[in-house]
Amino acid sequence: MANIKSAKKRILVINSKTMRNKMIKSKVKTLVKKVRAAIEAGDKAAATAALKVATSEISKAASKGVFHKNTASRKVSRLAIAVNKMA
């Protein structure tokens, strides 16, 4: 355990940032699952709506530094391709 005050603070700050990142990643995973479920069900309208929400959240996560911008772009691209293949 840290003895220095600044080291104790760093531990607290890192824990709070880690929790925030986990929450954001979990939310993105849930939204991606909703898009995939709509695709599996064959519901184009629901898939498109879910894709819009998921894209927004993925972009927010990338802007906050949770995902690298290329990772976020790749995720959005793959989801969009999957939805577009439904037609």
N, CA and C atoms as a LAMMPS dump frame, in Angstrom:
ITEM: TIMESTEP
0
ITEM: NUMBER OF ATOMS
261
ITEM: BOX BOUNDS ff ff ff
-5.0000000000000000e+02 5.0000000000000000e+02
-5.0000000000000000e+02 5.0000000000000000e+02
-5.0000000000000000e+02 5.0000000000000000e+02
ITEM: ATOMS id mol type element x y z
1 1 1 N 0.841 -1.185 0
2 1 2 C 0 0 0
3 1 3 C 0.886 1.248 0
4 2 1 N 0.403 2.26 -0.711
5 2 2 C 1.166 3.5 -0.811
6 2 3 C 1.163 4.267 0.506
7 3 1 N 2.279 4.909 0.806
8 3 2 C 2.388 5.733 2.005
9 3 3 C 2.305 7.216 1.689
10 4 1 N 2.711 7.582 0.48
11 4 2 C 2.766 8.989 0.095
12 4 3 C 1.374 9.452 -0.333
13 5 1 N 1.028 10.66 0.076
14 5 2 C -0.314 11.192 -0.174
15 5 3 C -0.643 11.236 -1.671
16 6 1 N 0.292 11.674 -2.49
17 6 2 C 0.031 11.771 -3.926
18 6 3 C -0.166 10.385 -4.545
19 7 1 N 0.561 9.39 -4.038
20 7 2 C 0.408 8.025 -4.547
21 7 3 C -0.967 7.463 -4.181
22 8 1 N -1.439 7.789 -2.962
23 8 2 C -2.782 7.358 -2.544
24 8 3 C -3.838 7.983 -3.444
25 9 1 N -3.648 9.263 -3.772
26 9 2 C -4.599 9.95 -4.639
27 9 3 C -4.597 9.313 -6.029
28 10 1 N -3.42 8.994 -6.546
29 10 2 C -3.332 8.383 -7.876
30 10 3 C -4.104 7.062 -7.896
31 11 1 N -4.005 6.285 -6.82
32 11 2 C -4.728 5.015 -6.742
33 11 3 C -6.233 5.257 -6.838
34 12 1 N -6.724 6.257 -6.1
35 12 2 C -8.158 6.579 -6.13
36 12 3 C -8.596 7.044 -7.509
37 13 1 N -7.794 7.913 -8.12
38 13 2 C -8.14 8.453 -9.431
39 13 3 C -8.145 7.351 -10.483
40 14 1 N -7.142 6.479 -10.44
41 14 2 C -7.057 5.386 -11.409
42 14 3 C -8.25 4.448 -11.263
43 15 1 N -8.643 4.17 -10.008
44 15 2 C -9.804 3.3 -9.786
45 15 3 C -11.074 3.903 -10.359
46 16 1 N -11.265 5.208 -10.173
47 16 2 C -12.478 5.842 -10.687
48 16 3 C -12.474 5.866 -12.212
49 17 1 N -11.316 6.116 -12.812
50 17 2 C -11.223 6.115 -14.273
51 17 3 C -11.434 4.716 -14.833
52 18 1 N -10.909 3.711 -14.138
53 18 2 C -11.085 2.324 -14.576
54 18 3 C -12.56 1.943 -14.55
55 19 1 N -13.264 2.342 -13.498
56 19 2 C -14.695 2.057 -13.398
57 19 3 C -15.468 2.745 -14.518
58 20 1 N -15.11 4.002 -14.799
59 20 2 C -15.783 4.732 -15.878
60 20 3 C -15.571 4.02 -17.213
61 21 1 N -14.318 3.612 -17.473
62 21 2 C -14.008 2.931 -18.728
63 21 3 C -14.765 1.616 -18.837
64 22 1 N -14.852 0.867 -17.732
65 22 2 C -15.579 -0.404 -17.745
66 22 3 C -17.053 -0.188 -18.048
67 23 1 N -17.628 0.856 -17.445
68 23 2 C -19.047 1.143 -17.685
69 23 3 C -19.294 1.498 -19.149
70 24 1 N -18.423 2.306 -19.718
71 24 2 C -18.59 2.712 -21.112
72 24 3 C -18.426 1.508 -22.039
73 25 1 N -17.405 0.672 -21.795
74 25 2 C -17.187 -0.522 -22.623
75 25 3 C -18.37 -1.473 -22.531
76 26 1 N -18.902 -1.631 -21.34
77 26 2 C -20.049 -2.509 -21.14
78 26 3 C -21.265 -1.996 -21.907
79 27 1 N -21.476 -0.692 -21.86
80 27 2 C -22.602 -0.087 -22.572
81 27 3 C -22.468 -0.301 -24.074
82 28 1 N -21.254 -0.125 -24.597
83 28 2 C -21.007 -0.323 -26.033
84 28 3 C -21.265 -1.778 -26.415
85 29 1 N -20.783 -2.715 -25.591
86 29 2 C -20.996 -4.133 -25.875
87 29 3 C -22.475 -4.466 -25.92
88 30 1 N -23.243 -3.911 -24.987
89 30 2 C -24.683 -4.152 -24.946
90 30 3 C -25.356 -3.624 -26.21
91 31 1 N -24.982 -2.432 -26.631
92 31 2 C -25.586 -1.838 -27.825
93 31 3 C -25.212 -2.611 -29.085
94 32 1 N -23.984 -3.112 -29.136
95 32 2 C -23.562 -3.928 -30.284
96 32 3 C -24.367 -5.224 -30.315
97 33 1 N -24.597 -5.818 -29.137
98 33 2 C -25.408 -7.039 -29.071
99 33 3 C -26.828 -6.786 -29.563
100 34 1 N -27.379 -5.607 -29.254
101 34 2 C -28.728 -5.274 -29.712
102 34 3 C -28.78 -5.178 -31.233
103 35 1 N -27.735 -4.604 -31.838
104 35 2 C -27.67 -4.517 -33.301
105 35 3 C -27.598 -5.926 -33.885
106 36 1 N -26.715 -6.748 -33.324
107 36 2 C -26.562 -8.129 -33.814
108 36 3 C -27.86 -8.918 -33.672
109 37 1 N -28.564 -8.724 -32.558
110 37 2 C -29.825 -9.431 -32.33
111 37 3 C -30.87 -9.014 -33.356
112 38 1 N -30.918 -7.724 -33.678
113 38 2 C -31.868 -7.236 -34.685
114 38 3 C -31.531 -7.804 -36.057
115 39 1 N -30.239 -7.934 -36.342
116 39 2 C -29.815 -8.515 -37.623
117 39 3 C -30.225 -9.983 -37.692
118 40 1 N -29.986 -10.713 -36.599
119 40 2 C -30.361 -12.14 -36.54
120 40 3 C -31.876 -12.316 -36.706
121 41 1 N -32.64 -11.395 -36.129
122 41 2 C -34.103 -11.475 -36.213
123 41 3 C -34.603 -11.065 -37.599
124 42 1 N -33.764 -10.408 -38.369
125 42 2 C -34.141 -9.981 -39.709
126 42 3 C -34.963 -8.702 -39.729
127 43 1 N -34.91 -7.934 -38.664
128 43 2 C -35.676 -6.689 -38.548
129 43 3 C -34.796 -5.513 -38.976
130 44 1 N -34.953 -5.11 -40.229
131 44 2 C -34.097 -4.058 -40.801
132 44 3 C -34.291 -2.717 -40.078
133 45 1 N -35.54 -2.358 -39.773
134 45 2 C -35.805 -1.07 -39.126
135 45 3 C -35.178 -1.011 -37.733
136 46 1 N -35.351 -2.081 -36.968
137 46 2 C -34.784 -2.123 -35.619
138 46 3 C -33.256 -2.121 -35.678
139 47 1 N -32.706 -2.836 -36.65
140 47 2 C -31.249 -2.894 -36.794
141 47 3 C -30.689 -1.521 -37.135
142 48 1 N -31.37 -0.796 -38.006
143 48 2 C -30.92 0.542 -38.395
144 48 3 C -30.98 1.502 -37.206
145 49 1 N -32.066 1.419 -36.448
146 49 2 C -32.208 2.287 -35.279
147 49 3 C -31.149 1.954 -34.228
148 50 1 N -30.933 0.662 -33.991
149 50 2 C -29.925 0.234 -33.014
150 50 3 C -28.525 0.626 -33.477
151 51 1 N -28.285 0.554 -34.784
152 51 2 C -26.981 0.937 -35.345
153 51 3 C -26.705 2.417 -35.083
154 52 1 N -27.727 3.253 -35.239
155 52 2 C -27.557 4.69 -35.027
156 52 3 C -27.154 4.97 -33.581
157 53 1 N -27.821 4.314 -32.632
158 53 2 C -27.514 4.502 -31.21
159 53 3 C -26.113 3.983 -30.894
160 54 1 N -25.801 2.784 -31.416
161 54 2 C -24.497 2.166 -31.154
162 54 3 C -23.361 3.018 -31.727
163 55 1 N -23.555 3.535 -32.932
164 55 2 C -22.539 4.375 -33.57
165 55 3 C -22.253 5.604 -32.723
166 56 1 N -23.306 6.204 -32.213
167 56 2 C -23.156 7.391 -31.373
168 56 3 C -22.344 7.08 -30.115
169 57 1 N -22.683 5.989 -29.447
170 57 2 C -21.98 5.614 -28.21
171 57 3 C -20.525 5.249 -28.479
172 58 1 N -20.269 4.545 -29.579
173 58 2 C -18.898 4.163 -29.918
174 58 3 C -18.063 5.415 -30.188
175 59 1 N -18.65 6.38 -30.888
176 59 2 C -17.938 7.633 -31.167
177 59 3 C -17.64 8.401 -29.888
178 60 1 N -18.606 8.418 -28.961
179 60 2 C -18.39 9.089 -27.682
180 60 3 C -17.261 8.409 -26.908
181 61 1 N -17.254 7.077 -26.936
182 61 2 C -16.213 6.333 -26.229
183 61 3 C -14.837 6.637 -26.819
184 62 1 N -14.774 6.757 -28.142
185 62 2 C -13.505 7.077 -28.789
186 62 3 C -13.051 8.49 -28.43
187 63 1 N -13.987 9.418 -28.355
188 63 2 C -13.614 10.798 -28.032
189 63 3 C -13.135 10.918 -26.585
190 64 1 N -13.624 10.045 -25.708
191 64 2 C -13.198 10.054 -24.308
192 64 3 C -11.906 9.254 -24.097
193 65 1 N -11.444 8.572 -25.136
194 65 2 C -10.2 7.823 -25.032
195 65 3 C -10.361 6.401 -24.531
196 66 1 N -11.607 5.922 -24.455
197 66 2 C -11.832 4.543 -24.013
198 66 3 C -11.417 3.577 -25.125
199 67 1 N -11.772 3.932 -26.369
200 67 2 C -11.349 3.165 -27.539
201 67 3 C -10.428 4.033 -28.383
202 68 1 N -9.477 3.395 -29.064
203 68 2 C -8.67 4.1 -30.053
204 68 3 C -9.575 4.461 -31.218
205 69 1 N -9.28 5.561 -31.909
206 69 2 C -10.178 6.013 -32.975
207 69 3 C -10.294 4.987 -34.099
208 70 1 N -9.218 4.265 -34.387
209 70 2 C -9.29 3.249 -35.437
210 70 3 C -10.14 2.062 -35.005
211 71 1 N -10.064 1.701 -33.728
212 71 2 C -10.88 0.616 -33.198
213 71 3 C -12.353 0.989 -33.296
214 72 1 N -12.674 2.207 -32.908
215 72 2 C -14.059 2.677 -32.971
216 72 3 C -14.552 2.681 -34.415
217 73 1 N -13.718 3.154 -35.307
218 73 2 C -14.073 3.205 -36.728
219 73 3 C -14.319 1.799 -37.272
220 74 1 N -13.475 0.866 -36.88
221 74 2 C -13.62 -0.521 -37.326
222 74 3 C -14.926 -1.128 -36.828
223 75 1 N -15.247 -0.894 -35.565
224 75 2 C -16.49 -1.422 -34.982
225 75 3 C -17.711 -0.876 -35.721
226 76 1 N -17.718 0.439 -35.945
227 76 2 C -18.842 1.072 -36.642
228 76 3 C -18.958 0.531 -38.064
229 77 1 N -17.835 0.417 -38.732
230 77 2 C -17.822 -0.05 -40.118
231 77 3 C -18.378 -1.466 -40.234
232 78 1 N -17.941 -2.352 -39.35
233 78 2 C -18.397 -3.743 -39.408
234 78 3 C -19.887 -3.858 -39.119
235 79 1 N -20.364 -3.063 -38.163
236 79 2 C -21.797 -3.075 -37.866
237 79 3 C -22.604 -2.552 -39.048
238 80 1 N -22.127 -1.462 -39.638
239 80 2 C -22.842 -0.858 -40.772
240 80 3 C -22.892 -1.817 -41.956
241 81 1 N -21.796 -2.503 -42.216
242 81 2 C -21.753 -3.479 -43.307
243 81 3 C -22.748 -4.604 -43.055
244 82 1 N -22.798 -5.069 -41.813
245 82 2 C -23.716 -6.163 -41.463
246 82 3 C -25.174 -5.729 -41.645
247 83 1 N -25.492 -4.49 -41.26
248 83 2 C -26.862 -3.999 -41.42
249 83 3 C -27.189 -3.812 -42.901
250 84 1 N -26.243 -3.284 -43.663
251 84 2 C -26.484 -3.041 -45.087
252 84 3 C -26.637 -4.341 -45.879
253 85 1 N -26.029 -5.43 -45.415
254 85 2 C -26.143 -6.716 -46.101
255 85 3 C -27.547 -7.315 -45.965
256 86 1 N -28.328 -6.787 -45.017
257 86 2 C -29.668 -7.322 -44.802
258 86 3 C -30.598 -7.093 -45.981
259 87 1 N -30.38 -6.005 -46.717
260 87 2 C -31.273 -5.637 -47.83
261 87 3 C -31.182 -6.607 -48.947
